[in-house]
Amino acid sequence: MKNVTIEAFIKAVDKPYFDAFLNGEICMNSLKWFRQYESENKAIGDKYEDASFAIPEKASFYWSPSGDVKDLKLINDEVKDVLIHDIHGNILSLYTVHNFVNGIHYIPKQFLSEFNHHRFCLITAPNTFISRLENEIKKKNFSPEHKLVKYFTPDSRGIKLNPFIKRDKYSYQNEARIYFQNSKDEKVIINISPLYNIACEIFPNEKKYKIFDPYGKELIIMKES
């Protein structure tokens, strides 16, 4: 990740699939699936997924019967969530551990609350994980890319979107994403080698966790108080 050192990832995994995840079975759902899932779970689903353009907040729309700007008439002054859905692909989202205060990373309470029906996996070798995953994705003839998610504040102006841009209501998720284009709106299972040597289950609501940076400095991961 450019200009950011990721010390670890945390992945919230649905309980029935946690053991499979540790065994290296990585499910990458489609952007369309995440958009449609918002009605069931607003932390996981997002109606802005797979959109390339949006007008998020109240905007005014005018129309001119004659085509002359002088004849413009107000049609609606509370238009919002205008979305163009035309991006097709699959993603894996990961919580990133990279911002520390006096050697401590605080996991937001909202993140733990929103995903309280999941099990949490701490991945202590993030670069190794991404490398393994992207190598296997390439074997399926896809072209993966990974980036940190940028969060924006919605307003009435139009904004161009891509899979690495989300509304700031989700900023507590501290996401990095692995994404690849895929014309088929269906999940893809990527099998990589088991993760036991670089990952383990954690219980952040109950315990603190110690990791070390590449220079041997001790770092603590714990829930926000």
C-alpha positions as CSV (number, residue, x, y, z in Angstrom):
1,M,0.0,0.0,0.0
2,K,1.5,3.3,-1.1
3,N,3.0,5.4,1.8
4,V,1.3,3.3,4.4
5,T,2.9,0.4,6.3
6,I,0.2,-2.2,7.1
7,E,1.3,-4.2,10.1
8,A,-1.6,-6.7,10.0
9,F,-5.1,-7.3,8.6
10,I,-8.2,-8.3,10.5
11,K,-10.8,-10.2,8.6
12,A,-14.4,-10.6,10.0
13,V,-15.5,-14.0,8.7
14,D,-19.0,-15.5,8.9
15,K,-18.9,-18.1,11.6
16,P,-19.8,-21.1,9.3
17,Y,-16.9,-20.3,7.0
18,F,-14.2,-19.4,9.4
19,D,-12.4,-22.8,9.5
20,A,-12.5,-22.8,5.6
21,F,-10.9,-19.3,5.6
22,L,-8.0,-20.4,7.8
23,N,-7.6,-23.4,5.5
24,G,-7.1,-21.0,2.6
25,E,-10.5,-21.0,1.0
26,I,-11.1,-17.3,0.2
27,C,-14.6,-16.2,-0.9
28,M,-14.6,-13.1,-3.0
29,N,-18.2,-11.9,-3.6
30,S,-19.3,-9.7,-6.5
31,L,-19.8,-6.0,-6.1
32,K,-23.4,-6.5,-7.1
33,W,-23.9,-8.9,-4.2
34,F,-22.7,-6.3,-1.8
35,R,-25.0,-3.7,-3.3
36,Q,-28.0,-6.0,-3.0
37,Y,-27.1,-7.2,0.5
38,E,-27.5,-3.7,2.0
39,S,-31.2,-4.4,2.8
40,E,-30.1,-7.2,5.1
41,N,-27.0,-5.8,6.6
42,K,-25.9,-2.2,6.2
43,A,-22.4,-2.8,7.6
44,I,-21.6,-5.4,4.9
45,G,-23.9,-4.3,2.1
46,D,-23.6,-0.9,0.3
47,K,-25.9,0.3,-2.4
48,Y,-23.0,2.3,-3.9
49,E,-21.0,-0.8,-4.7
50,D,-20.5,-1.4,-8.4
51,A,-21.4,2.2,-9.2
52,S,-19.0,4.3,-11.4
53,F,-20.9,7.6,-10.7
54,A,-23.1,9.0,-7.9
55,I,-24.9,12.1,-6.8
56,P,-25.1,11.3,-3.1
57,E,-27.0,14.1,-1.5
58,K,-29.9,16.5,-2.4
59,A,-29.4,18.0,-5.8
60,S,-31.7,20.1,-8.0
61,F,-32.7,18.9,-11.5
62,Y,-34.0,21.3,-14.1
63,W,-35.5,20.7,-17.6
64,S,-36.0,23.0,-20.5
65,P,-38.8,22.1,-23.0
66,S,-37.2,24.2,-25.6
67,G,-33.6,23.3,-25.0
68,D,-32.9,26.9,-24.1
69,V,-31.3,27.6,-20.8
70,K,-33.7,30.5,-20.3
71,D,-36.6,28.1,-20.2
72,L,-35.2,25.9,-17.5
73,K,-37.8,24.6,-15.0
74,L,-37.2,23.0,-11.7
75,I,-38.2,19.3,-11.8
76,N,-37.0,18.1,-8.4
77,D,-34.8,19.8,-5.7
78,E,-34.3,16.8,-3.5
79,V,-32.7,14.3,-5.8
80,K,-30.3,11.9,-4.0
81,D,-28.6,8.6,-4.5
82,V,-28.4,8.9,-8.3
83,L,-26.3,5.9,-9.2
84,I,-24.8,4.5,-12.4
85,H,-24.1,0.8,-11.8
86,D,-21.7,-0.5,-14.4
87,I,-18.7,-1.9,-12.7
88,H,-18.4,-5.6,-12.6
89,G,-15.9,-7.5,-10.4
90,N,-15.1,-9.2,-7.2
91,I,-13.6,-7.9,-3.9
92,L,-12.2,-9.0,-0.6
93,S,-12.2,-6.4,2.1
94,L,-9.8,-6.4,5.0
95,Y,-9.6,-4.2,8.1
96,T,-6.1,-2.7,8.2
97,V,-4.0,-2.3,11.3
98,H,-1.7,0.6,10.5
99,N,-2.4,3.6,12.7
100,F,-0.9,3.4,16.1
101,V,-1.0,5.7,19.1
102,N,2.0,5.2,21.4
103,G,2.4,1.7,20.0
104,I,-1.2,0.8,20.4
105,H,-3.8,0.3,17.7
106,Y,-7.4,0.7,18.8
107,I,-10.1,-1.2,17.0
108,P,-13.2,1.0,16.7
109,K,-16.1,-0.1,18.9
110,Q,-18.4,0.3,15.9
111,F,-16.4,-2.2,13.8
112,L,-16.6,-4.9,16.6
113,S,-20.3,-4.1,17.2
114,E,-21.3,-4.2,13.5
115,F,-19.5,-7.6,13.0
116,N,-20.3,-9.1,16.4
117,H,-21.9,-12.2,14.7
118,H,-18.6,-13.0,13.0
119,R,-15.3,-14.5,14.0
120,F,-12.2,-12.4,13.7
121,C,-9.0,-13.5,12.0
122,L,-5.7,-11.7,12.6
123,I,-3.4,-11.9,9.6
124,T,0.1,-11.0,10.8
125,A,1.9,-11.2,7.4
126,P,-0.3,-9.0,5.2
127,N,2.1,-8.8,2.2
128,T,2.4,-12.6,2.2
129,F,-1.3,-13.0,2.3
130,I,-1.9,-10.6,-0.6
131,S,0.9,-12.2,-2.7
132,R,-0.6,-15.7,-2.2
133,L,-4.1,-14.5,-3.0
134,E,-3.2,-12.5,-6.1
135,N,-1.0,-15.3,-7.5
136,E,-4.0,-17.7,-7.4
137,I,-6.3,-15.1,-8.8
138,K,-4.0,-14.7,-11.8
139,K,-4.1,-18.4,-12.4
140,K,-7.8,-18.0,-13.0
141,N,-7.0,-15.4,-15.7
142,F,-8.1,-12.4,-13.7
143,S,-6.0,-9.2,-13.1
144,P,-6.0,-8.4,-9.4
145,E,-5.2,-5.0,-7.8
146,H,-5.1,-3.9,-4.2
147,K,-5.4,-0.5,-2.5
148,L,-6.5,1.2,0.6
149,V,-10.0,2.5,0.4
150,K,-10.5,6.3,0.3
151,Y,-13.5,7.6,2.1
152,F,-15.4,10.7,0.9
153,T,-18.0,13.0,2.5
154,P,-21.2,13.0,0.4
155,D,-22.6,16.2,-0.9
156,S,-24.8,17.4,-3.8
157,R,-22.0,17.2,-6.4
158,G,-21.5,14.3,-8.6
159,I,-18.5,12.0,-7.9
160,K,-16.8,9.4,-10.0
161,L,-16.5,6.1,-8.1
162,N,-14.4,2.9,-8.3
163,P,-14.2,-0.1,-6.0
164,F,-11.7,1.7,-3.8
165,I,-13.9,4.7,-3.0
166,K,-16.6,4.6,-0.3
167,R,-18.7,7.0,1.7
168,D,-17.2,8.2,5.0
169,K,-20.0,6.5,7.0
170,Y,-17.8,3.4,6.5
171,S,-14.5,4.9,7.5
172,Y,-14.4,3.0,10.8
173,Q,-13.9,-0.2,8.7
174,N,-10.3,1.0,7.7
175,E,-10.4,-1.1,4.6
176,A,-8.0,-2.4,2.1
177,R,-9.4,-4.2,-0.8
178,I,-8.3,-6.8,-3.4
179,Y,-10.3,-6.4,-6.5
180,F,-10.5,-7.9,-10.0
181,Q,-12.8,-7.2,-12.9
182,N,-15.2,-10.0,-13.7
183,S,-18.1,-9.7,-16.2
184,K,-20.0,-12.4,-14.3
185,D,-21.7,-11.1,-11.2
186,E,-21.0,-14.2,-9.1
187,K,-18.8,-15.1,-6.3
188,V,-15.4,-16.6,-6.9
189,I,-13.7,-19.0,-4.5
190,I,-9.9,-18.7,-4.5
191,N,-7.9,-21.5,-2.8
192,I,-4.5,-20.6,-1.4
193,S,-2.3,-22.5,1.0
194,P,-3.5,-22.8,4.6
195,L,-3.0,-19.6,6.7
196,Y,-2.1,-21.2,10.0
197,N,1.5,-19.9,9.8
198,I,0.4,-16.3,9.2
199,A,-3.0,-16.0,10.8
200,C,-5.0,-17.0,13.9
201,E,-8.4,-16.4,15.5
202,I,-8.6,-13.5,17.9
203,F,-11.2,-12.3,20.4
204,P,-10.7,-8.5,20.5
205,N,-13.7,-7.9,22.7
206,E,-11.9,-9.9,25.5
207,K,-8.2,-9.7,25.0
208,K,-5.3,-7.5,23.8
209,Y,-2.9,-8.8,21.2
210,K,0.8,-8.3,20.8
211,I,2.6,-8.2,17.4
212,F,6.0,-7.0,16.3
213,D,6.9,-4.7,13.4
214,P,9.7,-5.7,11.0
215,Y,12.2,-4.0,13.3
216,G,11.2,-6.0,16.3
217,K,9.2,-3.2,18.0
218,E,6.3,-4.4,20.1
219,L,2.8,-3.3,19.1
220,I,-0.5,-3.8,20.8
221,I,-3.9,-4.3,19.2
222,M,-6.9,-3.8,21.4
223,K,-10.5,-2.6,21.3
224,E,-11.3,1.1,21.6
225,S,-12.3,1.9,25.2
